[in-house]
Amino acid sequence: MRLKPFFIVILAFSILLITGCSNKVAKETKNKDSEFPPSMTGLILINGIEHQMEDGNYKWERKKGLGTEVVLTDHASPFQMAENIDSIIVNPNQKVEIKIEENPNFKVYLWNEKGREKEIKQDANQIIVPSSKGKYIYEVLAEWTNGTISYTFVVEIH
């Protein structure tokens, strides 16, 4: 008979613990879903090493009540950003894999001092850098259903 009250106390404590933990998980999920604008990580993978791309301009939209909420930024161009980005040393004709959170559609552009020089062909989220020595500035323009982000990375071929 003495075990019955002890069992009830343990059961009540377990229920409170489970409820408290599940509520915390629900709150964390809700916070991630309500983050606006969302932060989407953009990485490149070269020889098994990840390098984070630099965020540039972005635009996000979401429905809020009867209206639409929009966040739009104006940022330096990839060419201007490159002045403050450390170059990643790569070999000629090196493969670069592009990995962006939630796998958006994206285009890759090569930049010079005048702006976008040309769109770079990609295959299976990979590009191949040129064979000529030099510094190359790349913009990855990622597009999700509700937004776009411009990412920049710089490689130097030796």
C-alpha positions in Angstrom: 0.0 0.0 0.0 2.9 2.4 0.6 4.0 2.2 -3.0 0.8 3.6 -4.3 1.4 7.2 -3.2 5.0 7.0 -4.3 3.9 5.7 -7.8 1.3 8.6 -8.1 4.0 11.2 -7.2 6.4 9.7 -9.8 3.7 9.6 -12.5 2.6 13.2 -11.8 6.2 14.4 -11.9 6.8 12.5 -15.2 3.8 14.1 -16.8 4.9 17.6 -15.7 8.4 16.9 -17.1 7.1 15.7 -20.4 4.7 18.6 -20.8 7.3 21.1 -19.9 9.8 19.7 -22.4 7.3 19.4 -25.3 6.2 23.0 -24.6 9.8 24.2 -24.9 10.2 22.3 -28.2 7.0 23.8 -29.5 8.1 27.3 -28.5 11.5 26.8 -30.2 9.8 25.6 -33.4 7.4 28.5 -33.3 10.3 31.0 -32.9 12.1 29.6 -35.9 9.0 29.7 -38.0 8.2 33.3 -36.9 11.8 34.6 -37.6 11.4 37.3 -40.2 13.4 37.7 -42.3 14.8 34.2 -41.9 18.5 33.7 -41.9 19.6 31.1 -44.5 23.1 29.8 -44.4 25.1 29.7 -47.6 28.2 27.5 -47.8 30.6 26.4 -50.5 32.5 23.1 -50.2 36.0 22.9 -51.7 38.1 19.7 -51.2 35.9 18.7 -48.3 36.3 22.0 -46.5 33.2 24.3 -45.9 33.6 28.0 -46.3 30.7 30.4 -45.5 29.6 32.8 -48.2 29.0 36.4 -47.3 25.4 37.6 -47.3 24.6 40.7 -49.5 21.3 42.1 -50.6 18.1 40.2 -49.7 14.4 40.6 -50.0 11.7 38.6 -48.1 7.9 38.8 -48.2 5.2 37.3 -46.0 1.5 37.6 -45.7 0.5 39.4 -42.5 -3.3 39.7 -42.0 -4.7 41.2 -45.1 -1.4 42.9 -46.1 2.1 41.8 -47.1 5.2 42.5 -45.0 8.4 43.1 -47.1 12.0 43.4 -45.9 14.4 44.7 -48.6 18.1 45.6 -48.1 20.6 47.6 -50.1 24.1 46.2 -49.7 27.5 46.8 -51.4 27.9 45.0 -54.7 29.8 41.7 -54.8 32.8 43.5 -56.3 32.8 46.0 -53.5 32.3 43.3 -50.9 35.3 41.3 -52.3 37.6 44.0 -50.9 36.8 42.7 -47.4 36.5 39.0 -48.1 39.5 36.7 -47.8 40.1 34.8 -51.0 40.0 31.0 -50.9 43.0 29.5 -52.6 42.0 26.9 -55.2 43.6 24.9 -58.0 42.8 25.5 -61.7 39.6 23.8 -62.8 38.7 23.1 -59.2 35.1 22.0 -58.4 33.1 24.2 -56.0 29.9 22.8 -54.5 27.3 25.3 -53.4 25.1 24.4 -50.4 22.3 26.7 -49.3 19.8 26.1 -46.5 16.5 24.7 -47.8 17.9 24.1 -51.3 16.6 27.1 -53.2 17.0 27.6 -56.9 20.0 29.7 -57.6 22.2 31.2 -60.4 25.9 31.9 -60.2 27.5 35.0 -61.7 31.1 36.1 -62.2 31.8 39.7 -61.3 34.3 42.4 -62.3 34.6 46.1 -61.6 31.8 46.9 -64.1 29.3 44.5 -62.6 28.0 41.0 -63.6 30.4 39.7 -66.2 28.5 36.5 -67.1 26.4 33.7 -65.7 28.4 30.6 -64.7 27.2 27.2 -65.8 26.4 24.9 -62.9 25.8 21.2 -62.7 24.3 19.5 -59.6 25.0 22.6 -57.5 28.6 22.7 -58.6 30.7 25.0 -60.6 34.2 24.7 -62.0 36.6 27.6 -61.5 38.7 28.7 -64.5 42.1 27.4 -65.4 43.8 30.8 -65.6 45.5 32.3 -62.5 43.9 35.2 -60.8 41.2 36.4 -58.4 37.6 35.6 -59.2 34.5 37.1 -57.5 31.3 35.0 -57.6 27.8 35.9 -56.7 25.2 33.2 -55.9 21.7 34.6 -56.3 19.4 32.2 -54.3 15.6 32.3 -54.7 13.0 30.8 -52.4 9.3 31.1 -52.7 9.1 34.1 -50.5 12.5 35.7 -50.9 16.0 36.1 -52.4 19.5 36.4 -51.0 22.7 37.4 -52.8 25.8 35.6 -51.5 29.4 36.4 -52.4 32.6 34.4 -52.3 36.1 35.0 -53.7 38.6 32.4 -55.0 42.2 32.9 -56.1 43.7 30.4 -58.5 47.5 29.9 -58.2 
